[in-house]
Amino acid sequence: MSDTASSTAELKLPKDLAAEKGMVNVQIDGVWYQFPKGTRMI
C-alpha cells in the first residue's frame, strides 16, 4: 500500500509541469496549448 502512495506522490499534474516552465495551459476549441505566464488572452 505504501508503494502506491509514494508513486502517486511523484506524479505531477500538467498544470504543475507547465508552472515549472513559466507557462500556463489554455484550452481553445478542445485543444490544449501552453502560453507564457502574463500573456494577454481574450
N, CA, C and O atoms as CSV, one atom per row, in Angstrom:
chain,resi,resn,atom,element,x,y,z
A,1,MET,N,N,0.820,-1.195,0.000
A,1,MET,CA,C,0.000,0.000,0.000
A,1,MET,C,C,0.863,1.258,0.000
A,1,MET,O,O,0.489,2.257,-0.614
A,2,SER,N,N,1.989,1.228,0.663
A,2,SER,CA,C,2.869,2.395,0.682
A,2,SER,C,C,3.497,2.638,-0.686
A,2,SER,O,O,3.864,3.768,-1.008
A,3,ASP,N,N,3.626,1.574,-1.501
A,3,ASP,CA,C,4.195,1.727,-2.835
A,3,ASP,C,C,3.306,2.610,-3.715
A,3,ASP,O,O,3.809,3.453,-4.459
A,4,THR,N,N,1.991,2.419,-3.630
A,4,THR,CA,C,1.095,3.217,-4.466
A,4,THR,C,C,1.066,4.658,-3.996
A,4,THR,O,O,0.959,5.571,-4.815
A,5,ALA,N,N,1.159,4.880,-2.708
A,5,ALA,CA,C,1.149,6.250,-2.182
A,5,ALA,C,C,2.397,7.007,-2.611
A,5,ALA,O,O,2.315,8.182,-2.968
A,6,SER,N,N,3.545,6.352,-2.579
A,6,SER,CA,C,4.784,7.018,-2.971
A,6,SER,C,C,4.828,7.252,-4.477
A,6,SER,O,O,5.367,8.264,-4.925
A,7,SER,N,N,4.274,6.338,-5.262
A,7,SER,CA,C,4.307,6.505,-6.713
A,7,SER,C,C,3.359,7.623,-7.151
A,7,SER,O,O,3.662,8.346,-8.100
A,8,THR,N,N,2.222,7.776,-6.479
A,8,THR,CA,C,1.307,8.856,-6.844
A,8,THR,C,C,1.853,10.203,-6.392
A,8,THR,O,O,1.546,11.225,-7.006
A,9,ALA,N,N,2.642,10.227,-5.347
A,9,ALA,CA,C,3.217,11.477,-4.871
A,9,ALA,C,C,4.253,12.006,-5.857
A,9,ALA,O,O,4.476,13.214,-5.931
A,10,GLU,N,N,4.888,11.108,-6.617
A,10,GLU,CA,C,5.908,11.514,-7.569
A,10,GLU,C,C,5.307,12.075,-8.854
A,10,GLU,O,O,5.972,12.832,-9.561
A,11,LEU,N,N,4.064,11.719,-9.169
A,11,LEU,CA,C,3.421,12.206,-10.386
A,11,LEU,C,C,3.037,13.668,-10.220
A,11,LEU,O,O,2.598,14.088,-9.149
A,12,LYS,N,N,3.207,14.439,-11.290
A,12,LYS,CA,C,2.846,15.850,-11.246
A,12,LYS,C,C,1.715,16.112,-12.230
A,12,LYS,O,O,1.652,15.505,-13.299
A,13,LEU,N,N,0.837,17.011,-11.862
A,13,LEU,CA,C,-0.251,17.399,-12.738
A,13,LEU,C,C,0.273,18.257,-13.879
A,13,LEU,O,O,1.304,18.914,-13.735
A,14,PRO,N,N,-0.432,18.261,-15.023
A,14,PRO,CA,C,0.016,19.090,-16.148
A,14,PRO,C,C,0.183,20.565,-15.784
A,14,PRO,O,O,1.088,21.228,-16.292
A,15,LYS,N,N,-0.680,21.082,-14.912
A,15,LYS,CA,C,-0.548,22.489,-14.516
A,15,LYS,C,C,0.732,22.730,-13.726
A,15,LYS,O,O,1.325,23.804,-13.820
A,16,ASP,N,N,1.162,21.739,-12.950
A,16,ASP,CA,C,2.406,21.873,-12.190
A,16,ASP,C,C,3.620,21.825,-13.116
A,16,ASP,O,O,4.589,22.558,-12.921
A,17,LEU,N,N,3.558,20.954,-14.125
A,17,LEU,CA,C,4.659,20.868,-15.082
A,17,LEU,C,C,4.776,22.160,-15.881
A,17,LEU,O,O,5.883,22.629,-16.145
A,18,ALA,N,N,3.644,22.734,-16.267
A,18,ALA,CA,C,3.653,23.987,-17.025
A,18,ALA,C,C,4.169,25.124,-16.149
A,18,ALA,O,O,4.918,25.978,-16.625
A,19,ALA,N,N,3.780,25.148,-14.881
A,19,ALA,CA,C,4.202,26.216,-13.976
A,19,ALA,C,C,5.715,26.205,-13.771
A,19,ALA,O,O,6.323,27.263,-13.612
A,20,GLU,N,N,6.323,25.028,-13.774
A,20,GLU,CA,C,7.773,24.936,-13.626
A,20,GLU,C,C,8.495,25.619,-14.783
A,20,GLU,O,O,9.596,26.144,-14.617
A,21,LYS,N,N,7.863,25.608,-15.963
A,21,LYS,CA,C,8.465,26.220,-17.147
A,21,LYS,C,C,8.012,27.672,-17.329
A,21,LYS,O,O,8.396,28.321,-18.302
A,22,GLY,N,N,7.195,28.187,-16.396
A,22,GLY,CA,C,6.689,29.554,-16.523
A,22,GLY,C,C,5.587,29.671,-17.553
A,22,GLY,O,O,5.408,30.722,-18.169
A,23,MET,N,N,4.841,28.578,-17.740
A,23,MET,CA,C,3.781,28.551,-18.745
A,23,MET,C,C,2.443,28.298,-18.068
A,23,MET,O,O,2.384,27.874,-16.914
A,24,VAL,N,N,1.364,28.565,-18.809
A,24,VAL,CA,C,0.016,28.218,-18.356
A,24,VAL,C,C,-0.652,27.400,-19.452
A,24,VAL,O,O,-0.397,27.615,-20.637
A,25,ASN,N,N,-1.504,26.468,-19.058
A,25,ASN,CA,C,-2.251,25.645,-20.007
A,25,ASN,C,C,-3.584,26.320,-20.308
A,25,ASN,O,O,-4.296,26.741,-19.396
A,26,VAL,N,N,-3.917,26.422,-21.601
A,26,VAL,CA,C,-5.169,27.042,-22.028
A,26,VAL,C,C,-5.819,26.128,-23.053
A,26,VAL,O,O,-5.158,25.623,-23.961
A,27,GLN,N,N,-7.127,25.919,-22.899
A,27,GLN,CA,C,-7.847,25.080,-23.850
A,27,GLN,C,C,-8.624,25.970,-24.810
A,27,GLN,O,O,-9.430,26.799,-24.388
A,28,ILE,N,N,-8.374,25.793,-26.111
A,28,ILE,CA,C,-9.060,26.565,-27.147
A,28,ILE,C,C,-9.692,25.579,-28.113
A,28,ILE,O,O,-8.992,24.795,-28.753
A,29,ASP,N,N,-11.008,25.618,-28.219
A,29,ASP,CA,C,-11.753,24.715,-29.100
A,29,ASP,C,C,-11.387,23.246,-28.882
A,29,ASP,O,O,-11.253,22.486,-29.841
A,30,GLY,N,N,-11.230,22.857,-27.632
A,30,GLY,CA,C,-10.967,21.466,-27.293
A,30,GLY,C,C,-9.516,21.042,-27.415
A,30,GLY,O,O,-9.201,19.873,-27.189
A,31,VAL,N,N,-8.621,21.957,-27.766
A,31,VAL,CA,C,-7.206,21.641,-27.901
A,31,VAL,C,C,-6.435,22.417,-26.844
A,31,VAL,O,O,-6.647,23.616,-26.668
A,32,TRP,N,N,-5.531,21.725,-26.136
A,32,TRP,CA,C,-4.750,22.357,-25.088
A,32,TRP,C,C,-3.475,22.972,-25.653
A,32,TRP,O,O,-2.781,22.352,-26.459
A,33,TYR,N,N,-3.171,24.197,-25.223
A,33,TYR,CA,C,-1.966,24.911,-25.626
A,33,TYR,C,C,-1.255,25.409,-24.381
A,33,TYR,O,O,-1.873,25.554,-23.327
A,34,GLN,N,N,0.045,25.672,-24.495
A,34,GLN,CA,C,0.800,26.277,-23.405
A,34,GLN,C,C,1.279,27.645,-23.864
A,34,GLN,O,O,1.824,27.791,-24.958
A,35,PHE,N,N,1.067,28.654,-23.005
A,35,PHE,CA,C,1.497,30.004,-23.271
A,35,PHE,C,C,2.319,30.518,-22.094
A,35,PHE,O,O,2.129,30.068,-20.964
A,36,PRO,N,N,3.223,31.449,-22.347
A,36,PRO,CA,C,3.979,32.029,-21.231
A,36,PRO,C,C,3.050,32.766,-20.263
A,36,PRO,O,O,2.067,33.379,-20.678
A,37,LYS,N,N,3.371,32.699,-18.975
A,37,LYS,CA,C,2.578,33.421,-17.981
A,37,LYS,C,C,2.615,34.903,-18.312
A,37,LYS,O,O,3.645,35.423,-18.741
A,38,GLY,N,N,1.507,35.574,-18.115
A,38,GLY,CA,C,1.439,37.009,-18.369
A,38,GLY,C,C,0.943,37.346,-19.762
A,38,GLY,O,O,0.718,38.517,-20.068
A,39,THR,N,N,0.766,36.332,-20.623
A,39,THR,CA,C,0.244,36.587,-21.965
A,39,THR,C,C,-1.201,37.021,-21.848
A,39,THR,O,O,-1.980,36.405,-21.121
A,40,ARG,N,N,-1.567,38.083,-22.561
A,40,ARG,CA,C,-2.959,38.550,-22.521
A,40,ARG,C,C,-3.782,37.764,-23.511
A,40,ARG,O,O,-3.429,37.647,-24.684
A,41,MET,N,N,-4.890,37.223,-23.024
A,41,MET,CA,C,-5.767,36.429,-23.883
A,41,MET,C,C,-7.192,36.933,-23.766
A,41,MET,O,O,-7.631,37.364,-22.700
A,42,ILE,N,N,-7.887,36.874,-24.850
A,42,ILE,CA,C,-9.291,37.314,-24.859
A,42,ILE,C,C,-10.170,36.116,-25.185
A,42,ILE,O,O,-11.393,36.246,-25.247
